Amino acid sequence: MSRPLDLGGRRHQAPSVSFVRVEPGPGQESVWDYPRPPRVELVTERVCVLLDGEVVAETTRAQRVLETSHPPVYYIPRDDVRAGALEDAPGSSFCEWKGRARYHTVRLGGRTLLRVAWSYPDPTPAFAAIRDHVAFYLDPLVGVVGDERATPQPGRFYGGWVTSRVVGPFKGEPGTAHW
């Protein structure tokens, strides 16, 4: 049986799940205000990915994808990824919005992290801004937005980055499989 989800006046149905939207404070965004289908927007503050303190990628030209119930996914221009740090990895996946994703392995400082990054070599027209950009899963990679260390989206399936600027609840947390 489905129960309504209380999203601060907006009701959503999901099988046997109940939650309350966290009201954003000053300077925060609720992921429940993000659109579906998702949108892409430019991020001009510093976005950085580190492995064991070494820079894997760093930019002030990132794109972030905002989708209902998900923390932002940051896409870094491939030109701003450390030379030689990425290798193509086997497999792919398909997103109904962005198209076919290709996976990447990070090799740096003697470490090899399989399939911790992905890109859309030929995204759909609505997501052309992320062509030639790469996104990274966090843990053990570290993501930084501005001066804040991000944490991985709960559940280790999606690639969003959680900072103090976004509030949930987030898809990926326990009980969210049917959202």
C-alpha angles and dihedrals in degrees: 000000000000122000126196118256115227107228099169095287096334113100123210129181123225130157111271095333128123127182142150123232112243109237110235118239127213111313093011134112128209114226085218088069091056115104133253114240089044125244134217124227135178119252114204099180120091115285116185138178119202136187116196089339094308120118113248094171137355131177149150089207103070125142121217125206115215119199131168112273095006130100112237120286111217120216116198122202110257088232088064094053115097111265112259095011096107130064127176112257128205122268137031140216135210129235117196089220106036104028130228118359125209120207129226138200121220118221117184137140094000093308125117118198112187120219096348094136136046141186142186107233091183108021124182114272092260089059099041088123091073095053108120090018129114130211124203135211111227125232122085085015114070120222123201126192113190101323096328127102110228125216125218121266107263119264099037093245104091124052104227123136118226118211132164087266095071130061130191154125088249130214106251096049117117111289096023100100093107100047 
